[in-house]
């Protein structure tokens, strides 16, 4: 089956008919059909759309993609570079969009925690899934969320019951193998965390080769009262890969959520993060680092909605851009009328390592309440030549001096990652992206 993406979306419409006929979960069909109808109505976004001014997705719209390849397998040796070495994790592995139980942990975890494939949960955990699936991600106005919802089939399902403290992080790994033709995937992740629970979840997107493919991901995270959630997204895919990822978070009263991101690969990447602070006293941290080189393009689009009083949010995103790469930070804080006593802060800092690298930063405030404290700011600059000179005067080479300064800049984001074993893992990946990262690891 081949999907040809174009302005008329004819290929996706034809593919959906085949997908619909083979779908097994009847109760989900009306949702899929409604989402496909919105996909057709919305069409691919263009640079004329305000939310896509700085990112041109026409390369995706013009390409032909094969559907996910059935039967693709990898070995445990192939998976080894993507596994935590210092701490055991509950692991879910997907190869070319399909769940691989042989490489994953068992479905049930201690304390009533469930971590398994969404395809299984659509059948066996219907009540839980139906309550939240496609209830939070906006497929009415967002084209890629609508497209993902239309093709919901597999992905991860995580359920943490109220009061549960999850000791092992839940590590969701999406691996793309070497394929003969570009493929398309629509992974859907549903994470439900009960009241007073505590869990860490990391989604990681990786490639085994340099293939061209399209990964269109949506994650819905539902967080109960007083719960604590650390959610991570690590993207280090092929330089030819297209990755459109959306994280939609619903926070209940006094919950505490941290959304961390590390975007180190891909050719064209869009990172959408949209938390809604729906309960009074909720707290949300959005913290991320993106590093680009070559002709990579990474677009970070943040929308934080304060819908209840006395909530606070913090956004900290740093970018390091090299060669002819480009980046975007678009952050919007929306404070609703009833969200009095809101405290929100947004900061975006970027380093350009060449004259050819570019970044567009667009912080925004949209406030409908009158008793709030909201600030935003953005900076774009280069490495401090005086600091480089100082380090060189101490016998440090120019490349190592640059690496030390870059790592110090990146550390601002890394230090906000609460779980030390995940922070150390991401820290190693960041070092690998730097000019003398291996030497830096030895010094560390």
Secondary structure, DSSP 8 states (H G I E B T S, - for coil): -EEE--TT-HHHHHHHHHHHHH---GGGHHHHHHHHHHHHHH-S--TTSGGGTT---HHHHH-EEE---TT----HHHHGGGS-SSS--EEEEEETTEE-GGGS--SEEGGGEEEEEHHHHHHHSHHHHHHHTTSSS-TTT-HHHHHHHHT----EEEEE-TT-B--S-EEEEEEE---SS-BEE--EEEEEE-TT-EEEEEEEEEESS----EEEEEEEEEE-TT-EEEEEEEEE--TT-EEEEEEEEEE-TT-EEEEEEEE---SEEEEEEEEEE-STT-EEEEEEEEEE-TT-EEEEEEEEEE-STT-EEEEEEEEEE-TT-EEEEEEEEEE-TT-TTEEEEEEEEEEE-SSS-EEEEEEEEEE--SSEEEEEEEEEE---HHHHHHHHTTT--HHHHHHHHHHHHHHHHHTT---HHHHHHHHHHHHHTSTTHHHHHHH-
